[in-house]
Amino acid sequence: MKRRVFLATTGLSIALAVTASSAAWAENAKLKIGFVGVTSGPAAAWGISNQRSMETRAAWLNELGGVTIGDTTYDVEIVPFDDQKDPKRAIAGMEKMAQDGIHYVVGPNVDDGAAAVRPVAEQNGIMYFPYAFPKELYTPPASNAILGMVANYQSGPAIYKHLMDNAGVKKVAFVAANESDPLSQRDGGVEAAKALGLEVVSDSVTYQVDTTDFTPVLLPVIQSAPDLLVLSGVSPANAPQLIRSARELGYTGLISTETAQDATVLMEGAGDLANGFISVGGASTPELASDAMREFVDRYTNMFGEYNDESNTKVYALEYILETLKANPAAIDDVEAFKATMDTFEAPNPFMVGDAKLTYVGTTSFGQKRQVSVPLVVNEFRDGKFETLFVAQVD
C-alpha cells in the first residue's frame, strides 16, 4: 500500500516537474527599453506622454504574444527614470540604464538633459531618442542620438510661412523663459523669421520659470504691436498663464509655440482665452490615423484615464527601436549594427493610413539620418481641444 502511494506520488511529481519546465520554457525573454525624462514639475506633461505611450504600446505588444526578433520572442519591459528636468539626474538615469545592460533609451525631453547624457550613452553603447533640438547631438561626429520629433528649426519656419500666407502676419515678437532650452529655441525662431522676411519687433524679453505675474513681462512686448507672439519653448504649465496675461492686456493677435502642449492644461488655465493658440501637435490627425492609431488612443485612455495629443508623436520611438531590431537582430546587443541598418531601414507605419513607411530622415538638417520620420502636424486650440491647422513633412 505504501509502495503504491509512493509510485503515485512520484508520478505526480514528475508530471508537475514537466509542466513547470514547459511553462518556464514557454515564457518569453525580456527586452528592456529605458526611458529617461521629466515626469514631474512644470514640464511633466512632455515626459509623462513619453512614458505612458511606451507602456501602452509595450502592454499591447506583450498581450499579442510579444515581439519576435531573430529567433527569439521577447516581452517588452519599459524601465523609467524621472530626471526632474535636471541634467545631473538625467546623467544618473542614463548611468542606471547602462548598469542594467539597456542599450536603447527614449529621452531626455529637454536640451540640457540630452546634451548631458551624451558621454554616458556613447561610452556605454546606448542609442537614445531625445526630444531635444541642439543640432550637435545629431550631426557628425555624434551618432548615438536620434531626434524623436520635429525640431523647432523645422516647425518654426513652416508655421511662420503658413501664417504669412494665410493670416497676413508681417511682424513677430518672441518671449522665452530664462533657460537654455527656450532661449535656444527663441534664437532659432528669430533667425528663421528674419530669413522669411518677417519684421522681428521684440526678441530680448525673458521670464523666470517660477513667474506667477506675467503682466510686467508681456507689457513691453505687446506695446511693440506684433501680429504674432511666439512663446519660445514654453512649458505646458506656463503656456496658459502667458496666454491669459497677453489677452487680458488687450493683445488680439496670433500666439504660437513650437513645443507640444496639453489641451486639458490649456483649458483649465486659460479657457476660451486660449482659442486660436497654435502649437505643434502629435504626428496624426483623424484623416491620417489608422485603425491601429485609434486603438492605441483607446488603450492609452483606458490605462491612464486621459489622453495627451502629443502621444500621437511619442508612440513612434519604441516602434522605431523594435522594428529596426527586427530588421537586424544583431543590434540587440550592438548599437553599431543598429546604426548600420538605419540608412536603408524601412518598415510599414502601423499608425497611418495608406502605404506610409517608418524611415529615418534628417539628412538635410544634420548631414546624416538621425531623426525619425513623423508628420509635422500643427494644431490650433479651439474650445477645449486641438484642431489641425496644417500638415507638413520633414526630410
TAMO-V390278 format. One record per residue. RES is the residue in one small letter. OMEGA is omega in whole degrees, 0 to 359 (999 if undefined). D_LAST is the distance of its C-alpha to the last C-alpha in Angstrom with 1 decimal. Layout:
BEGIN
RES:OMEGA:D_LAST
RES:OMEGA:D_LAST
END
This chain:
BEGIN
m:179:80.4
k:182:78.6
r:179:77.4
r:179:75.9
v:180:74.1
f:181:72.7
l:179:71.5
a:179:69.9
t:179:68.2
t:179:67.0
g:178:65.5
l:180:63.7
s:180:62.4
i:180:61.0
a:178:59.4
l:180:57.8
a:179:56.6
v:179:55.1
t:180:53.3
a:180:52.0
s:180:50.8
s:179:49.1
a:179:47.4
a:181:46.2
w:183:45.0
a:183:43.0
e:181:41.3
n:171:37.5
a:180:36.3
k:173:34.3
l:183:30.7
k:175:30.2
i:185:26.9
g:169:27.1
f:175:26.0
v:182:26.7
g:186:26.1
v:176:27.9
t:175:30.1
s:180:32.8
g:186:33.2
p:182:31.5
a:187:27.9
a:184:29.1
a:180:27.3
w:183:23.9
g:178:25.3
i:177:27.6
s:177:24.8
n:186:23.2
q:181:26.5
r:177:27.7
s:180:24.5
m:182:25.0
e:178:28.7
t:182:28.4
r:179:26.2
a:180:28.3
a:180:31.5
w:180:30.3
l:179:29.4
n:178:32.6
e:180:34.5
l:178:33.2
g:178:34.7
g:183:32.1
v:180:29.2
t:179:30.1
i:187:28.5
g:182:30.3
d:186:34.0
t:175:33.9
t:186:33.4
y:160:32.5
d:183:32.9
v:178:30.1
e:179:31.5
i:180:29.6
v:186:31.1
p:176:30.4
f:179:31.2
d:180:31.4
d:177:30.6
q:180:31.8
k:181:29.1
d:182:31.2
p:180:29.6
k:177:32.9
r:176:32.8
a:176:29.2
i:179:30.5
a:179:33.4
g:179:31.2
m:176:29.1
e:176:32.4
k:178:33.7
m:178:30.9
a:179:31.7
q:179:35.4
d:178:34.7
g:181:32.9
i:183:29.5
h:183:26.5
y:187:23.7
v:173:23.5
v:183:21.4
g:354:21.6
p:186:22.7
n:184:21.7
v:187:22.2
d:183:21.5
d:181:25.0
g:181:25.3
a:178:22.0
a:184:23.1
a:185:26.7
v:184:26.1
r:180:24.1
p:180:27.3
v:180:28.6
a:183:25.6
e:181:25.5
q:185:29.2
n:177:29.5
g:179:26.8
i:169:24.7
m:180:21.0
y:186:20.2
f:181:17.5
p:168:18.0
y:186:17.1
a:196:17.4
f:183:15.4
p:184:17.0
k:182:14.7
e:177:17.6
l:189:17.3
y:180:14.1
t:179:14.7
p:10:17.4
p:177:20.2
a:181:19.1
s:184:17.8
n:181:19.3
a:179:17.1
i:181:14.0
l:187:12.6
g:183:13.6
m:175:12.1
v:183:10.1
a:181:11.6
n:180:14.0
y:171:12.6
q:181:9.5
s:182:11.9
g:180:14.9
p:179:14.0
a:179:13.0
i:182:16.3
y:181:18.4
k:179:17.4
h:182:18.2
l:174:21.5
m:185:22.3
d:189:22.1
n:182:23.7
a:176:26.0
g:181:27.1
v:178:25.9
k:182:27.1
k:184:28.1
v:176:26.3
a:182:27.8
f:175:26.4
v:183:28.4
a:172:27.5
a:182:29.4
n:177:30.9
e:187:28.8
s:182:26.2
d:181:23.2
p:178:23.8
l:177:25.0
s:180:21.8
q:176:19.8
r:182:22.3
d:177:22.0
g:178:18.2
g:179:18.9
v:180:21.8
e:180:19.8
a:181:17.1
a:180:20.1
k:180:22.0
a:179:19.3
l:179:19.2
g:176:23.0
l:175:24.1
e:179:27.4
v:186:27.2
v:177:30.7
s:181:30.6
d:184:28.5
s:183:31.1
v:180:32.5
t:178:32.1
y:175:33.8
q:186:34.9
v:180:33.3
d:179:36.8
t:177:37.6
t:178:39.4
d:184:40.4
f:182:37.5
t:180:39.7
p:178:40.5
v:189:36.9
l:185:35.6
l:180:38.6
p:179:37.8
v:180:34.2
i:180:35.4
q:177:38.0
s:173:35.4
a:177:34.6
p:171:30.8
d:182:29.3
l:175:26.6
l:181:27.2
v:176:24.3
l:189:25.3
s:175:23.0
g:187:22.3
v:178:25.2
s:178:26.5
p:181:27.5
a:182:31.1
n:186:31.1
a:182:29.0
p:179:32.0
q:179:34.4
l:180:32.6
i:181:32.1
r:181:35.7
s:181:37.0
a:181:35.0
r:180:36.3
e:175:39.8
l:177:39.8
g:180:39.4
y:182:35.7
t:181:34.6
g:181:31.2
l:176:27.7
i:181:26.6
s:173:23.0
t:177:21.2
e:176:17.7
t:178:19.3
a:184:20.0
q:181:23.7
d:184:26.5
a:181:28.2
t:179:31.5
v:178:31.7
l:182:30.9
m:181:33.6
e:186:36.1
g:184:35.6
a:179:35.1
g:182:35.9
d:178:35.7
l:179:35.0
a:179:31.4
n:182:30.9
g:179:28.1
f:186:26.3
i:179:22.5
s:174:20.3
v:183:17.0
g:174:18.1
g:187:17.6
a:179:14.8
s:172:17.3
t:177:19.7
p:181:22.9
e:182:21.5
l:190:18.6
a:175:20.8
s:175:22.4
d:179:25.9
a:178:24.7
m:179:22.9
r:177:26.1
e:176:28.1
f:179:26.1
v:180:26.8
d:181:30.5
r:178:30.9
y:181:29.4
t:179:31.7
n:180:34.6
m:191:34.1
f:175:33.8
g:179:35.3
e:179:32.3
y:177:28.6
n:183:25.8
d:180:22.9
e:180:20.6
s:172:21.4
n:173:19.2
t:188:16.4
k:179:18.8
v:190:19.8
y:188:16.7
a:180:17.3
l:180:20.6
e:179:19.3
y:179:16.7
i:185:19.5
l:182:22.1
e:177:20.1
t:176:19.1
l:176:22.8
k:181:23.9
a:179:22.0
n:183:23.7
p:178:26.8
a:182:27.7
a:178:25.0
i:181:27.3
d:186:29.0
d:183:26.9
v:176:23.5
e:176:23.3
a:177:23.2
f:180:20.4
k:182:18.3
a:182:19.4
t:190:18.2
m:186:14.6
d:183:13.2
t:184:14.7
f:174:14.9
e:179:14.7
a:177:16.9
p:177:17.8
n:185:16.6
p:189:20.0
f:180:19.2
m:178:17.7
v:177:19.8
g:184:19.3
d:180:17.6
a:184:14.4
k:166:13.4
l:176:12.8
t:174:10.3
y:180:9.0
v:177:5.5
g:183:5.7
t:181:6.8
t:184:6.3
s:191:8.0
f:181:10.3
g:176:10.9
q:181:10.8
k:180:9.3
r:179:10.8
q:175:9.1
v:179:9.8
s:174:7.8
v:179:9.9
p:171:10.3
l:179:10.8
v:179:14.5
v:185:16.7
n:170:20.4
e:180:23.7
f:181:26.7
r:174:29.7
d:172:33.1
g:180:32.1
k:179:28.8
f:172:25.2
e:183:24.3
t:176:20.9
l:173:20.3
f:181:17.0
v:178:13.8
a:181:10.3
q:180:6.7
v:177:3.8
d:999:0.0
END
